[in-house]
Amino acid sequence: MHIRYNPCDFVVGCVPLYREETVRSLVLVLMVLWSLALAQNVAAVEKLVDDGKFQEAYEAGLRLGSAEGFVLAARAASYFAGYLAKDNEKADWFGRAEAAARRAIQADADNAEAYFELARAQGRLSQYRGILESLGLASSIKENLDKALRLNPRHAGARVALALWHHSLISKNVGWLYGANGNQIMPLFNEAIQLEPQTIIHKVELAGVLAAQGKKEEARKQYEAALAIAPKTAADRFDLERARRELAALR
């Protein structure tokens, strides 16, 4: 009978030499464990965002140090700025969202959500910057939304944001400078709502545009449709509050 021994079996303090396939297996196991841990951490940050703990989610997302973490940090910062921050804090938090989104792109240049979050932050930052700098952001916002849609053609949020981009520039009478087209607004909204019919914010944003266009009855229907959807997250609840407020102000 042939008996095999490990070279270290009889040597005190010896470090065993593992076979190459054993090392590969250990590396594979470690990679799987790391991926599972990362997924659990990402899910935990997502829950913080959904629960409305935006500041905590922002910090936790940054700590992850991954593209997914930076995307969540950017989203949390934008949500905090838009929903909870005081007026004198908003620009700072949208700036944090912009910086986190850029870090997400650096970590993963093919992450559609990163470009969407960057466009979202830039769009809101344009409200706090000078007219020339704000207009300069318009092209960048469009480029980032287009990139998000190229990477994920079914990205409903990017469609809504692009519709708002066209509407905003046209309403400011500068649409011709950037190629904004009013004929694209409603098709983009319709496509987004077809993709995500139960997303409250899509209907609220559409209602706001319809109201601005003087289409009050159509706007009313969209607000009412939004209010008929049960909220799932803190952001949903804030969006429903906005819908109620704007519907009440509709004359």
N, C-alpha and C positions, 0 to 999 in steps of 0.2 A: 504493500500500500504506500502510495506517495503522499507524504505529508508536506503541506506548504506552510512556511513560517513567514511572519512579518519580520523584516530585518531588525526591528526594534524590540522584538519579543524578549531578548536576553541582554539588552543594553540599557542601563539606567540613564534616564535623562535624554534618551534619543527621541528626535522628532520624526515620526513616520513619514515616509514618502508615499503619497496617494497616487493612484493611477490617474491618468488624464481624464478618463471618462467619469471617475468619481468626483474630480474637481469640477468638471462641467455640470454634473448633476447638482452639486452643492450650490454653484453659482445660479443655476436655474431656479432652485428652491428659494434662494435668497431674493431673487428678482421677483418671483411670484409673491412672496411675503411682503416685499416692499410695495408692489403694485396694489395688493389688497389693503395695506395700511394707508396708502395714499388715497385710494378710493373711499375708504372709511372717513378719512380726514376731510376730503372734499365734500362728502355727504353731510358731515357735521357742520361745515361752514355754510352749505346750502340751507340747512335747517335754520341756522342763525339768521340768514337773510329772510327766509320765509316767515320766521317768527317776529321780524321787525327789529331784531337786535343788530342794527346796521353798523354801528361803530365797532362793536365786538367782532362782527363778521369781517369788517375791513381789516382789522389787526390780525385776525386769524388767517385770512386769505393771504396776506403778505408773508406771514410766517411759513406758510406751506412752501413758498419759493418756487412753485411750478406755474406753468401757463394757466392751468385751471384755477389755481389759487389767486393769481393776479387778476384774472377775469372776475372772479367773485368779489375780490377787494374793490375793483373798479365799480362793479354793479352796486355793492353796498354803499360805497361813497356817494354815488349818484343818487341812490335812493334816500340816503340821509340828507343830502343837500336839498333834494326836491321835496321831501315830505316833512322833515323834522327840523332842519337847521334854521337858526335865526337868519334874518336878512344879511347881517354882516358876516355870517359864516359861510354862506352859500358858495361864493366864488372860490374860497379856499378848498372846500370839499369837492367841488367839481374839478378843481386843479389836481387834487389827490386822485380822483377817478381817472383823469387823463394820464397822469404819471403811471398809475397801476396798469392801465390798458397798454401803454407803450412797453412796459416791462413784460407783459403777457406776449406781445408780438415779438419781442426779442427772444423770449423763451421758445416760442412756436410761431413761426411766420405763416403757418397755414391754419391758424385758429380763427375761424369765422367770428366767434363771439368776441374775440379781442378787438377786431376791427369795428364791430358794431358798438362795443362799449366806448371805444375811442371816439367814434362819430357822435355818440350820445353826449359824452362829456364835452366835446368841442362845440356841439350845438348849443348847449346850455352856457358854456363859457362865453360864447359870442355875445350873450346878453350883458356881460359885465365888462367887456373890453371896448376900446375905442372903435369908432365906426370903420376906420381903415383896417384895423386888425381883425375886426369882426367879419368884414367882407373878405379879407384874406383867408379866413377859416372856411369860407363857403366851399371853395374848390376841394379843400382837404376833406371836409365832411362827405362830399359826394364821392370822392375817390375811395374813402374807407367803407362807405355803404356798398359801393359797387364791388369792392373786393370781398366783403362779407357775403354778398349774393353769389359771386363767382365760386366761392368756397362752399357755400351752402345755398343752393338755389331755392330751397324751401324755407328760408329764414323769413318768417312773417314779420318779425319786429323790424328788420331792415327795410322791408317794403313800406311799412307804416312811416318809418323815419324818412324814407326817400320821398314819400308823398308829402310829408310835412316840409321837407326841404324845398320842393317845388312851390308849395303854397306860400311859404314864408318869403321867398325871394320875389315871387310875383306880387305879393301884397305890398312889398316894399318898393315896387317898380324898378327892381334891378335884375329881374329874372333874365332879361336878354343878355346880360353880361356873362352869365354862367350857363346858358342853355336850359334854363328852367322852362318847363312846358306844362301849362295848366291842364292839358288833355291827358296827362299821365296820372293826375292826382287820384281820381276816382277808380280807375283800373287797379292801381297799386293797393288802395284800401280794400277793394273787393277781393283781390287775390289773397291779401293777408287774412281777411275774415273767413274766406273759404278754407284756408290752411288751418286757422285756429279760431273756429267759431265761438268758443267759450272763453276767449281771452277778453277780459273786461276793457283793458286800456285801448284796444284797437277800436272798439265802438265809441269810447269816450273821445278819443282823438278825432275820429271821423265826425262825430257830432259837433265838435268844436269848429272844424273846418266848414261844415255845412252852415252852422250859425253865422260864421264870419262871411259866408257868401250870401247871406240873407235867406237861406232855405230853412226857415224856422220849423216848419212842420216835419220835414225830413230829419232835422236835427233832434227834434223832440222824440221821434221814433227810435233813434239810435240811443239817446240817453235812457229811454225806457227799456230798451232791449238790454242795455248794460246793467241796469238796476235789477233785471230779472234773473241775472246770473249769480249763483251763490259764490261768495269769495272763498278762496283757498289759502291765500297768503295775506300778510300784513299789507303788502303793496296793493293787492286787490281791494282791501278795505279802504285804503286811502283813495284809490281811484273811484270807488263808489261814492265816497264823500264828495269828491270833486264833481261827479255826475249829478248828485242831488243838488249841489250848490249852483251849478251852471244851468241845470234844468229849471230851478226856481227863479233864476235871473232871466230866463228866456221870455221875452215879451213878443 
